[in-house]
Amino acid sequence: MEKGVNEKDWKLFRSRLPGWQEAYMEKVIEEYRELLGSKEQASEKFWALDERIKQDKRNPGVLLRDVRRSNMDIHLLQLLRYEVIRLEDLDGFSEELREKLSWIMGNE
């Protein structure tokens, strides 16, 4: 990927990232509620939830490490691949960036 990142895209990414992550975590919490509300035994629910939380902690929808301008494209790809965001969520970003990500994701 190119090293030069459009300033507008960078600012838009930084402003949207917290909202994308909050929305994703709300979705995950709802899935936890469903798990906890199931008819399984308490011990089964506990260990299933423990395992799920361990997995979710590493998801870019929950945590992105080393958020830098030079990594923005990679972060956007991670968010797309983990279904934290969709290509439609990139409205407002440069056409070049959206086309590049769409091509990489196999949608062009």
N, C-alpha and C positions, 0 to 999 in steps of 0.2 A: 504494500500500500504506500501511497505517497506520504512523504514526511511533512510537506506543507499543508497545514490545516486552515481552511477558511475561517477567518475571525468570527464571522456571523454564526457559522456552524458550531464553533467552539462555545460561544456564549449561549447559544440555544441549547446545546447539549448540557452544559453546566446548570442551566435554569430548569430543564425538564427532568434531569436524572433523579432528583429527590422525589418528585411526584410519581415518576414511573416506579421507583422502588417502593414508595408507600402503597400505591395501588396493588403492586404485586404481593406485598406482605399482607394486605387485607385479604387478598384471594387465598393466600396460604393459611392464614388464621381461620378462615371459613372452612377450609379443608380439615384443619385440626379439630374444629368444633364438630364436624361430621364424624370424624374418627372417634372423638371422645363420647359422642352421643350414640355410638353403635351399641349393639347388644352383646359385644364381646366381653370377656371377663376383664376386670380392672387391670390385672397384670398384663394381659395381652395388649390392651389399649396403651398402657404406660410404656411398654417396650417398643411398640410400634411408633408411638409419638416420639420417643427418645431417638430412634433411628431416623425418623423423618426430619427432626430438628437438626441432627448432625449433617444430613445431606443438604438441607436448605441453607445452612450457615455458609456453605461454599457457593451458593447460587449467586450470580451477579445481580439478580433481582433483590437480593438482601444485602450483599456486600460487594463492592468493587474496590479492589486494592490498586494503589498506584495510579490514580486517575490523573493523567497528564494529557496535554494537548496531543503529543505524539502517539498516544495510545487510543485516541478517541474512536478511530475506525474499528479497532479491535474490540473495544468495549461495546460499541453499537452492534457488532456481529454477535458478541456473546449474548447481549440482551435479546437479539432476534432469535438466536438458536435456542435459548432457554425459554422462549415464548413469553418473555417479560414484556416485550413490545412487539408490535407488528409493523410492517413497512408503512402502513397508513399513519402510524404515529410519527413518522419522519416528515410530515407536512411542514413546510416552512424551512427545512434544510435545503441546501443547494441541490439543484437538479443533478449535478455531477456526482455528488455523494450518494443521493438516493439511487441513481442508476447503477453506480458501482456496487452498492450493497445488495440491490435487487439482483444483479448479475451473479454476484458471489453466492447468494442464497438460491440461485437457480430459478428465479422468477422472470427472467427475460428471455 
